[in-house]
Amino acid sequence: MPLPFAAYDKRHYRTVDVLEGYRLWSRSYDCRMTDDLDVALLRRLASVDFGVDYAIDLACGTGRTGSWLTSVGARRVDGVDLCPQMLDAARQRGVYGELRLEDIRRTSLPGGQADLVINVLSVEHLPELDSLYAEVARLCRPGGVAVLVGFHPHFLLNGIPTHFDLDTGESIAIENTIHLLSDHVTSAHRVGFQLQDLLERVIDDELVARAPGWRHHRGMPASFALAWRNGHEPGAR
């Protein structure tokens, strides 16, 4: 079951909602985000072929994931995000077939067509997971794949929220909810998904060498990736 982050918060940064947080972060997001928490895991998902005909990027943000997908062979990628400023940045990349300003849990995209539905670094902002998994299952074709990458619940349980620094130097947190990995399994099984892969990104010496600020967290899991297959195969009972 979801756990309120406030009960674990150790830093007590000023906290804003998702729309306001990503509106502010959109100005510096691409400059400050690296591939260490998300793309590093995607590259290791041996069970997933990302060179698909059609992918949907839920919570596409500035388009980092969409750009990576096209670089590894995805032929069409559509994106959905709730923040206009993040979508503006994604649009400038020119890699999406279509971009929609919508709630990722209730999109207007047609169902049952995506070979791949991907969601990167946003699940920690959702109050519950069932509605997301239900929408992912609706969008995914029979036998298709869903990939979710999230900020690791271990980090949140240790009081470290999703956060960024303003130009003024103030650290801002975005609203978080803690979803244990078992919560993902429960929600995914409810919609008929079958687990293909689970990976976790542990902060190691290599990461610390690139980002010395992570040194205090060496040995801690910082992010995770889950790969699911839509178990509703054509002709399956």
PyMOL commands that set and color helices and strands:
alter all, ss='L'
color gray80, all
select helices_A, chain A and resi 5-7+18-25+29-32+39-42+64-71+84-93+123-125+130-139+153-157+181-190+205-210+212-217
alter helices_A, ss='H'
color red, helices_A
select strands_A, chain A and resi 3-4+14-16+55-58+77-81+98-101+114-120+140-151+163-165+171-174+177-178+193-202+221-230
alter strands_A, ss='S'
color yellow, strands_A
deselect
rebuild
show_as cartoon
